Amino acid sequence: MADATDSAPAPYLRVAEAIRSRIADGTWPPGHRLPSRSALGREFGGVGENVVRRAQELLIDEGLLEGRAGSGTYIRAPRERRPLLRTSPRGDDSYSGVAPAGFTGTWEADSTAKVPAPPAIAARLDIKNGALCVHTVYEFLTHHRPAIVAHSWEPMEITGGTLVVLPEGGPLAGIGVPKRMAHIGITVSRVREVPRPVQIDREQAHLLGAAVGSRATLIERTHYDTEGRPVETSDILVPADRWDITYDIPLPPPTSAPGR
């Protein structure tokens, strides 16, 4: 006959459930800093710190807790939803700037030159697999934490050896794709976006402070010149719990009906 203890939940699951209960009943409100792991271990039946760590990691994956480097673990506050504008009602090129249109936070960028294009990126840029590109990773920050992440790729056959080879370096840093390309005689005439629903993986979740498996929109954005050649493509990861992707589309004035 099986021992009744065989069906008991693992210790870290019991600790996780105890923490969930304190969050649910308001004992630990949003923003509350959890006690140390050793203190929690003593409080929850004398379990070890590794057990508490596994419970905390589970609840971080679920989006209930967040870890802050050098500070501790906190009850995660509900995220404020904001509009993320994907068009420019002014009709200018502000839509194609460094930060996504409508974003009001700060940003950080890291560019690497001579990176071989992965097959999917090469197909979007209409270049050979492995052709060299400049790959730039953007982190758009709110309250000093990443809220949107973007990966940008530009073929070095277009920008190599020019002042604009690094999107965030040199005298033309941070002015956006159309203005940078114009500096080397290329006119960007249109931008194409393809939004796709995705789930946030573990690495993205830890970076964004989101729950593993939570919903997001991956926007595939590509800039084209007047000849239809792709000159840049980006993957922009937008967590669904923070942003309302918004389109503001100007319409021409109505014309009079025939015969009037």
Secondary structure by P-SEA (a helix, b strand, c coil): ccccccccccaaaaaaaaaaaaaaacccccccccccaaaaaaaaccccaaaaaaaaaaaaaacccccccccccccccbbbbbbbccccccccccccccccccccccbbbbbbccccccaaaaaaaccccccccbbbbbbbbccccccbbbbbbbbcccccccccccccccccccccaaaaaaaacccccbbbbbbbbbbbcaaaaaaacccccbbbbbbbbbbbcccccccbbbbbbbcccccccccccccccccccccc
